[in-house]
Amino acid sequence: MSYLNFDKTLLINLEKSLTKEMIRTNRAGAYNSTTLIDCNTRKYHGQLVIPLPELDESNHVLLSSLDETVIQHGAEFNLGIHRYEGNNFSPNGHKYIRQFECTTISKTIYRVGGVILSKERMLVSFEPRVLIKYTLLEARSHTTLRFKPFLAFRSVNELTHQNNEADTSYLEVKNGAAMRLYPSYPHLFMQFSRKANYHHQPDWYKNIEYYKEQERGYDYKEDLMVPGYFELALKKGESVIFSAGISEISPAKLNALWDNELSRRHERNDMFSTLKNSAQQFYKRVGPDTYLLAGYPWFATRARDQFVSLPGATMAIGRWDYFDDIMRTSMEEINLFLNGEDPQKLHIKEIDDPDVLLWFIWVVQNYAKRRGLDDAANRFEEICSEIISFIRKMNHPRVFMHNNGLLHVNGTERPATWMNAVEDGLPITPRTGYVIEINALWYNALKFVASLKRIRGNEHAADLMDYQAEIAREAFITVFWNGTYLYDYVIDNHKDQEVRPNMLLAVSLGFSPLDRHQQKSVLDICTRELLTPKGLRSLSPKSGYYRPEYIGGMRERNRNYHNGPVWPCTFGMFANAYLKIYKNSGRSFIERMLTGLEAEMTELCVGTLPELFDGNPPYKGHGAMSFAMSVAEVLRVLERMKTIETEQV
């Protein structure tokens, strides 16, 4: 039995199987995603979804589905499934599924009478091409397979409907056909590793429904173009590979390509190896540059998400090559920003958010913990010092340093923190003025960069920075400490008393402005009021603003987004804080928490962790099906559990 294995009992139960999704990426922005039974429930689902930068910044669904039919003695058994109006499913191919597993790559086993058919799929690395391999494991008589492609050719943010503009013609190519529904799109080349007969019978399949979009209050009905079907015969023990991509390929190369790609994959047999696999799916190479996507299926590269995720998604799993590449790209973009470039023109989005540069310094701090302070100073002291100077000279367009040494931001007109949901263009959670995590990061950055300067022999500059850090520390306690915990933000005479996880960063960072008694007090209130088996709630249930369920239309979900739901990415700072206070005696508690998160890897999206959960039991998963900060921070905890140390980064 594999680590990620689902049997017939679950798969034929639509109430359960439709809630479980999978996603595979090619590390260049393309992905393949659907449910375990291949019934699309989101407009983002598709067998081949790719970025088309020549069109826009969105991903685009080219091949939505590929329906298979097993034909024996003239009888047809369709393995596909789609939802139509009235909660009707057709054809109902899920009833033939006997097993789904995702040990190395996804594999589905179908049984139709005496026929047993396996289907495996993967994306070609760094190329917009999906490969699906079919193997006839058992057959007592002549068997024909029919393949019916459902074409979309639209952005993931839209839906398509029957229209007269769609070009339903096709080009003959070796062992397949190529089509392009609209002139602005590339051709989609659909080919097989062996000869297949193509029958051209274009037709629209209307009113296919995506219930996930219906839940979210969006349009949810779509018409898809089925241009015809492919047919070929298979004997017992034989395999055929289907390829869909935006360039033609020699069918003779498909078997070798499959074997080569398979050799690059690694087995997922425990929590760490599974999340390591998931983390690498967020990598994105664009020419010479490398980024970390914030999540799938809809997020692009966002600066805060990239830096918070970078230690767990690269260093913690030994991918130092990607760490180096992403840091090189990041430093180029940061230098452009420091030198006055319009942040809207940069590829890393939201790089001008007030806390982003401080998270970059935190990444370097994580690097120093693993590779040594000397190495970190030699590689990164210069840019870290430039960031501190940039903020101190008040060149940052959104950050102001006051005479008390603390940083002040305006979060009333534009979100200044990770709690960035908006309504009618304004922040729903307008955290403004002195914000707790920004100033915790600021104090930590001053102390850490001072240590880098000292390593490089600049004692005077290091002493000055330590002196400034002490001024900021004293002001931090005066402004934020209320005797029991920390205010979330302070502006003029208003001291926000809501209990949120943001204060915990002042405990978990390597340099804390709090004494040990204060650290424990903050940890205790977060444990009592925020901690769940999936991470920390974004707001205490004792608050009158507590809205724990991430449900309803866009407006309702945005209002709830940071006011009660659990964010698993907060587990990283909680675990660091807990281990800092309780050291090795806290190990068993963190291990139990990890067990609760591990259970989620077979729920919303197999083998990964989502963006957030409801704040109340049963803590249902929501948002992006695979979220970089969630995956990376849990990986960072798993790494920390290997060696418990007094100082936590």
N, C-alpha and C positions, 0 to 999 in steps of 0.2 A: 504494500500500500504506500503510495507516494505521500509527501507532505501536504500537497494541495490536490486532493482527490475528492470527486463528488460522484455518487452512484445514481442509479436509475430512480430510486425512491424520491430523491430531491429533485432531479432534473425534470421529471414528468409532472411535478407539482408546480404549475405556473406561478402560484402565489409566492413560492420561494425562489424558483429559478430565475424569474424575470428581475428580481432585485439584485442578482449577482452579476457583475460585469467583469470584463477583462480588458486590458490595454497593453499593446506592445508598440514600441517606438523604434526609429532607426537612427537616433542621435543626430538627426539633421532636421527635425521638425515634423516629419511624417509619422503617422501612427495608424494602427489597426485596432478597432475597438467595437465591441458589441456585448451582448449578454452571453452567458455560458451556453445557451441553446440557440444562439445566432438569431434571436429576434431583437431587432433594433428598438430601443425604447427612448432614445434621445436623437435630436437632429444632429448631434455631434458624432453619432455612431457611424461606422462605415468600414468596409474591408480595406479601402485605401483612401486615406485622408492626408492631404499634402499641403504644404505652404506654396503659394504662387506669388512671390514678391513682385512679379511684373504686373499683377492685378491689384493687390492690396496687401494689408498686413494680416489678413485672416487665413485660416486653413480652409481647404476646399474638399468636399466629399465628391470623389469621382465615381468610385464603385461602392454603392451603398450595401448591396447584398449579392450573394451568389447562391442561388438555390440549386441543390442537387436532387436528382431523381434516379432511383434504382429501377431498372426495367428488366423483368424476367418473364418469359413466356407471354409477352404482350401486356402484362400487368405492370402498372406504374405506381411507385411508392415515393412520394415527394418528401424530401427531408427538410425542406424549408419551413419557415413560419413567420407570419406577419400579423399584426393586429389591425383589424378594420373596425368600422363603426359598430357600436353596440357591444363592444368588448368581445367581438368575434375574432377567432384566430384561424388563419388558413395559410398553408395547408394543414398544419398540425404535425409537422415533422418531429417535434420534440418527443413524441411517444415512441419513436424508434431509438432514442439515445439510451445507451446502456452505461456509459461512463464518460466523465470528463476529468482530465488531470492536467496539471501544469508543472511538471517536475523540471524539465529543461525547456521545452516549448509546449504550447497548448496542444492537446490531443483529445479528440472526441471519437468515441466508438459507437457506431450505429449497428443495430441488428434488425434485418428485415427478413423474416422467415429463416431460410438457410444461409442468407448473405450476412457477412460481418465485414463492415467497412470502417477503416480508420481515416480520420482527417487530421492532419497536422499543419500548422501555419507559422510563418515568421516573416519579418520584414528584412530586406537586404540592408546591411549596415551602410549608412550615409548615401543611400540611393532610394528614390521614391518608387519602390517595387515591393509588392507582396507576393509571397510564394505559398501555395497551398498544395500539400502532397496527399494524395488519396491512395490507399493500399487496400486491395481486396484480400482480406485475411482468410475469408471462407466463402465458397460458392459451390453449389452442387450442379449448376448448369450455366449455360451461356448468360452473361450479364452485360448489360449496356448501362453506361452512366450518361445522364443528360445534365448539362449545366446551363442555368438561365441567369444571366447578369442583370441586375437592377441598377440603372445608371442615374446619377443625380446631377453632377456637374454644377455645383452651387456652393456658396460659402456656408460654413458651419453655422453662421448667424441667420441664415435664411432657409426658406423651404421652397421647393419648386412645384409647379403645377402644369398640367397639360397646356401646351402652347404651340403655335404654328411656326415659331422661330427655331425650334429644335431641329437640328439636322440629323435625320435618322439613317443617312447613308453610311456605308462602311468601306474600308479598304481591306483587300485580301492581303494577309501576311502569312509567313510560314507557320503552319499549324495553328492558325487563329485568325483574328480580325482586329482592326483598329477603328475606333470611332471618336468623334468629337461633336458633342451636341451643339456647341456654340463657338463661334470663330475666335473668341478671346481666350479660349482654353487650348491646352495641348491635346494631342490625340492620346487616347487610352489604348494601349496595345495589350490585348488579351490573347495569350498563347499557351500551348500545351507542349509538354516534352515529347509527345508522340502525336501522330496525325489524328486530328479531330475534324469531324464534318460540321460545318456551320450552316444553320438554316436561318435565313433572314426573315423575320416576321415581326416588324416593329409594332409595339402596342404600349399604351399607357396603362399602368396599374394604379387605380385611383383611390384616394382617401386612405392611404396607409397612415396609421396613427402612432404617435410617440407619447406614451402616457407620462413620461417624465416631464415633458414640456407642458403637458396639460396641467400637471401638478404645480408647475412653476408659473402658471398664468400666461403662457405664451401660445401662439398658434401651434397646432400640433398635428395637422393633417397635411399629407404630401402626396403628390402624384409622381411616380417614377417610371422612367422609360425602360422597357424591356425590348431590346432590339431583335431578339431571336434566341437561339439556343445552340449549344455545341453538343455533339454526341460522339462517344467512342466506346469500344468494347474492351473489357478487361477480363483476364483469366485469374484464377486463384493464385495468390502470391505476387501478382504484378502490381506495379505502382505507376502513377502518372502525376506529374507536377503541373499545376496551373500557375501562370505568371501574369500579373497585371502591373503595368508600369507606363511611364510616359515616353519611353523609348523602346524601339524594337530590340529583341534579343534573339540570339540563335538558339532554337530549341535544343540543339545538341549540347549546349552548355548548361542547361538547367539542372541536370543531376549533379554535376560538379559544383555548381554554384550552391545548391542545397547542402551538399556535404561540407563545403567550406564554411558556410554560415553556421551550420550546426556545430562545427568544431569550435566556434567562437563562443558558444553558449555554455553556461555553467549550471550545474544542478542546484535546485532550491530544495534543501532538505532540513532546514531549521529557520528560526526567525531571522538570524543575522544574514544568512546567505540569501534569503528571500528578499529582505529589505535592501541588501547590497545590490541585487539585481534591479530592484525598483529604482534605487537612487540613480543608477547609471542611465536610466531611461530619460532623466531630465537633462542630460547633456545635449547641447546643440552646437554643432559646428556650422559656421557660415563663412566660407572661404577661409582666410587665415585666422579668423576670430572664433572664440569658443565662449559659450554662455551656459547658464543654468536656468532652465525654464522654471517658473513658479509652480506649475502644475498642469495637469491634463483634466479635461480636454480643451479648456478655453484660455488658459493663462499664457501670457508672453513672458519675457524676461523682465522682472521688476527688481530694482536695486536692493531694497531691503530683504526681500525673499532670497535673492541670490547670496547675499553675505551671511544671513542667518543660517542658510542651508549648507554653505560651502564646507565647514569643518566636518559635518556628519556625512555629506554626500561625496566627499573626496578623501580627506585625510583619514577619517575613521575606518574607511574600507580599503585603504592602501592605494588609492588611485592618485598618486602624486603627479602623474603626467597630466591629468585633467586639472588638478589644483594649479599647477604651474601655468597651464594654458589659459584657464579662466582668470587667474590673477593678472597675467600679462594683459589680457584684453581689458580687464577692469581698471588697471592702472592707467592704461591709455585713455580710457573714457574719463576717469577721475581727473587726470591732468588737464584734459580739455575743459572740464567744468571749472577747475580751479583757475584756469586762465581765461575765463569769461565766456566760454561757448554756451550758447542757448541750450539748456537741458532738453528742450523739446526736440532738438535735432540729434540727440544721442541715441544710440541703439538700446542702451540699458535704461529702461523707463524709470521715472520718479527718482532719479539720482539726486535731485535737489531737496528731497524730503529731509527734514531737520536732523533725523537720527542716522541717516544712511552712512555718512562718512565715519561716524563713531562705530558703527557695526563693522566697517572695513578694518578699523584698528583692532576690534575684537577678533576678527579672523586672524590677523597677524599674531595676536596674543595666543590664540590656539596653536598657531604654527610654532611659536616659540616654546610652548609646552612640550611639543613633540620632537622638535629638531634642535632646540637649544636657543638661548637668548643671543649668543654670539651670531649664529646663523641668521636669526631674525633681524638683528641690528644691521648686519652687512647688507641684507637684501631690501629691507623695508623701512629703515629708520628715516631716510630722507623724505619719502612720501608721507609717512605718518607725521613727521614734524611739519611738513607743509600744510597738512590738514589742520593741525592744531593752530598754526599761525593764521591760516585762512579764517578760522572761526574767531580767534582772538582779535584779529584786525577788523572783525565784523564785515568781511567781504561776502559772507554767505548771505544770499538774498532772503533767507527765511529764518535765520537764527541771530539773536542779539545777546551779547554777553553783558550782563549788568555789573556794577561795581562790586557787588557781593560775590562775584565769581561764578554765579549760576547762569545758565542759558535760558532765555525767554523766547517763546515762539507765539505766533498768532495762529490759532487753530479754529477761529470762528468762521472764516470765509472759505478756507480750504483745509482739508484734514492735514494735521501735522504729525500724526502717528499712525501706527498699524491699524488702529480703530478708525477706518477710513470710509465707512459707508456714508453715502450722501443721499439727500432727498431735496429735489428742486434746486440742485446745485450747491446745497449747503450741508456741512457735516451733521450727521444725526447725533453723534457723540462728540460735541465740540470741546475737546480737551485742549486747553490753551493756557498761556502764561508760563509758569514754571511747571513743567511736566515731569513726573517722577522718573520714568525710565530714561528719558533724554539726559537728565542731570546725573543719574547713576552711571550711565555710559560715559558722560563727560568726565566725571571724577576718575573713573577707571582708566579712561584714555590718557588723562594727564599723568597719572601715576605710572602707567605702563610705558608711555613714550619717554618719560624721565629715565626709566631704567634702560631703555634703548640708547639714549644719549650718554648715559654713564658708561655703558659697555664700550662705546666708541670714543671714550676719553673726554667728553665734553662735560666736565663736572659742573662748571658754572651754569650752563644752560639747564642741566638736570636739576640743580639746586633751586633755580628760579621756578622751574615747572613744579617741583615738589612743594614749593612755597605757595604757588597759586592753587595747587590741589588742596592744600590745607585750608586756605581761605574758602574754597568752594565747599569743603567738607563741613566746616563750621556753619556755613550758611545753609547747607543741605539739612542739617539737623534742626536748625532754627525754623526753617520754612516748612519742612515736611513732617517731622516727627510730632505725633500727637499724644505720646505717652504710652501708646499700645501698638500702633502701626503707623503707616505712612499715608499721608493724603495723596490722592491720585494726581491732582494738579491744584495749583494755587494761582489765583489771579486777583489782584487788588485785595479786597477784604473777603473774597470767597475762597474757602478751603474745602475742596471736594472730598467728602468723607466716604464715598462709595468704596467698597472692598472689591478690588480688581486684582488680577494676577500681576499687573505691571510692577507693583512694589517689590515683587520677589526678585527682580533683577538686581536690586540693591544688595541682596544677600548672596546671589549665586555668582556674581562677577568675581574675578580674581582679586580686585581691589574694591573693598566695600567701605563706604563712608560710615557704616554703622558698627557699634561695638557688638560683642558676642551676645549680650543680653537683648539688645535691640534686634539683632538678626533672628534669634530664636523666637522672639515675640511676633515678628512679621511672619515667620514660617508657620507658627502655630495658628494664627488667624486664617492664613491661606489654606492650611490643612483642614481646619474645622469648617470653613464656609465655602471653599471653592473646589476642593479636591474631589474627583470622581474616579472610577476605574479607567477612564479614557483620557484623563488629563485634568486641567483646571477650567472651571467655568469662567467666562469672561466677566461675570458680575455675580455678586452674592445673592442667594435666594431671599435674603432678608431685605433686599432693596425693593422699593416700590416700583422700580423700573424693570424688575426682573421679568424677562420674556424668554423662557428656556427653549421653545420649539422653533426650529428653522423651517417654517412651513408657510404656505399661502403664496400669494402673488409677489411680484418683485418688491413692491413698496413695503409689504408686511415683513418679508424676509430681511430687507435692509434694516428695518427698525429693530429686528431681533438680533441681527448679525453679531453684534458685540455686546449684547445686553443679556446674556444668559447662556447661550450655547457653549459647549466645551470645545476648546481648541487643543488638540493633542500636541501641537508644537510647543505648548507651554510646559509639557512634561520634562523637557530638557533642563530648563532652569529650576524647576521644582526638585528634580532628582539631584542636581548639583548642590542646591541649597541644603537639601535634606542630608546628603552625605557629608557636606561641610560641617553641619552641626552634630550629626550623630556618628559620623565616621563609619567604621566597619560594622558597628552594631545596627546601622540602618540598612545594611545590604539586603536582608531578607524581606524587608518591607518594599523596597524598590523592585525586587524580583517578583513579588506578588503583583505589583502594579504592571510590570511588563507582561505578565500572563494575561491580564485583562486586555491589553492592547493587541497581543498576539491573536486573541480570538477574533478580532476585527478583520484580520487578513483573509478571512474566508467569507466575509459579509458583503459590503458594498462593492468593492473592486478587489478581485482575487490577487493576493500577493503584494498588496500595498496598503497604504493608509489614506483616508480621505481628509478633507479640509477641516471638518468640524463634526460634532455630534450634538444632539439635543442635550440640554442641561439636566433633564430628569430621566429616570429609567423609562424605557430600556436603552436609552442613549443611542438612538438611531442615527446612522451616519448620513451626512448631507454634503452639499457643495461639490467642489472639484473631486472627482473620484480618486485621483492620485495627486497628493499635494506634497511638494518638495520639503517644506519646513516640517511637516508631520513626520515624514520618512527620515529626514536627516537628523532631527533632534532625538528620535528614538534610537537611531544608530549611534549617536554620540553617547547616549546613556549606556547602551550595550558595550561600547568601547570602555567607558569609565568603570563599568562593573568588573572588568578584568583586573583593574588595579585601583583600589581605593586609596586616595591620597588626601592629605590634610588640605592642601591648597587646591581649589577648583578654578578652572578657567571659565 
